[in-house]
């Protein structure tokens, strides 16, 4: 399913405006109440978080590089009598070490404190969206129950 660029731009503007309003709860609540149910659901799914966490990404790189370099050291020691294997093993070991140090020394895009503060903002938005959606779903459910009960009352029963 493709989304048009115009819709993505509108959604990005909506997200940035909601992020800017997180310090004032009343303004945020007013802005969230003005959104449709579909918009609220899309914002909720966006802020629920499927993004990559910096720590887990770096840890995965470190674990993979450690495993691969450990295996290359094993093969290097096992086949060190072969000159070609020795050269390939040294090159591969050097590449693994460079990947390991690059992933450990690479600075994360945001500091952990900033990530925690943003997560607090997103949690505040999510909790308010959850409250609003619960109220709207409850109203929709009650109106659907009233419609079905009036429909059942209007149908004649045969005895």
For each residue, the residues with C-beta under 8 A, 3 or more apart:
1:
2:
3: 7 8
4: 7 8
5: 8 9
6: 9 10
7: 3 4 10 11
8: 3 4 5 11 12
9: 5 6 12 13
10: 6 7 13 14
11: 7 8 14 15 42 46
12: 8 9 15 16
13: 9 10 16 17
14: 10 11 17 18 35 39 43
15: 11 12 18 19 43 46
16: 12 13 19 20
17: 13 14 20 21 31
18: 14 15 21 22 28 31 32 43 125
19: 15 16 22 121 125
20: 16 17
21: 17 18 24 27 28 31
22: 18 19 28 121 124 125
23:
24: 21 27 28
25: 28 29 124 128
26: 29 30
27: 21 24 30 31
28: 18 21 22 24 25 31 32 124 125 128
29: 25 26 32 33 128 132
30: 26 27 33 34
31: 17 18 21 27 28 34 35
32: 18 28 29 35 40 125 128 129 132
33: 29 30 132
34: 30 31
35: 14 31 32 39 40 43
36: 39 40
37: 40 41 133 136
38: 41 42
39: 14 35 36 42 43
40: 32 35 36 37 43 44 129 132 133 136
41: 37 38 44 45 133
42: 11 38 39 45 46
43: 14 15 18 35 39 40 46 47 125 129
44: 40 41 47 48 126 129 130 133
45: 41 42 48
46: 11 15 42 43
47: 43 44 122 125 126 129
48: 44 45 126
49: 122
50:
51:
52: 56 57
53: 56 57 115
54: 57 58 108 109 110 112 115
55: 58 59 108 112
56: 52 53 59 60
57: 52 53 54 60 61
58: 54 55 61 62 103 104 106 108
59: 55 56 62 63
60: 56 57 63 64
61: 57 58 64 65 99 103
62: 58 59 65 66 100 103 104
63: 59 60 66 67
64: 60 61 67 68
65: 61 62 68 69 96 99 100 103
66: 62 63 69 70 100
67: 63 64 70 71
68: 64 65 71 72 96
69: 65 66 72 73 93 96 97 100
70: 66 67 73 74
71: 67 68 74 75
72: 68 69 75 76 89 92 93 96
73: 69 70 76 77 93
74: 70 71 77 78
75: 71 72 78 79 85 89
76: 72 73 79 80 85 86 89 90 93
77: 73 74 80
78: 74 75
79: 75 76 82 85 86 89
80: 76 77 85 86 89
81:
82: 79 85 86
83: 86 87
84: 87 88
85: 75 76 79 80 82 88 89
86: 76 79 80 82 83 89 90
87: 83 84 90 91
88: 84 85 91 92
89: 72 75 76 79 80 85 86 92 93
90: 76 86 87 93 94
91: 87 88 94 95
92: 72 88 89 95 96
93: 69 72 73 76 89 90 96 97
94: 90 91 97 98
95: 91 92 98 99
96: 65 68 69 72 92 93 99 100
97: 69 93 94 100 101
98: 94 95 101 102
99: 61 65 95 96 102 103
100: 62 65 66 69 96 97 103 104
101: 97 98 104 105
102: 98 99 105 106
103: 58 61 62 65 99 100 106
104: 58 62 100 101
105: 101 102
106: 58 102 103
107:
108: 54 55 58 111 112
109: 54
110: 54 114 115 118
111: 108 114 115
112: 54 55 108 115 116
113: 116 117
114: 110 111 117 118
115: 53 54 110 111 112 118 119
116: 112 113 119 120
117: 113 114 120 121
118: 110 114 115 121 122
119: 115 116 122 123
120: 116 117 123 124
121: 19 22 117 118 124 125
122: 47 49 118 119 125 126
123: 119 120 126 127
124: 22 25 28 120 121 127 128
125: 18 19 22 28 32 43 47 121 122 128 129
126: 44 47 48 122 123 129 130
127: 123 124 130 131
128: 25 28 29 32 124 125 131 132
129: 32 40 43 44 47 125 126 132 133
130: 44 126 127 133 134
131: 127 128 134 135
132: 29 32 33 40 128 129 135 136
133: 37 40 41 44 129 130 136 137
134: 130 131 137 138
135: 131 132 138 139
136: 37 40 132 133 139 140
137: 133 134 140 141
138: 134 135 141 142
139: 135 136 142 143
140: 136 137 143 144
141: 137 138 144 145
142: 138 139 145 146
143: 139 140 146 147
144: 140 141 147 148
145: 141 142 148 149
146: 142 143 149 150
147: 143 144 150 151
148: 144 145 151 152
149: 145 146 152 153
150: 146 147 153 154
151: 147 148 154 155
152: 148 149 155
153: 149 150
154: 150 151
155: 151 152
156:
157:
158:
159:
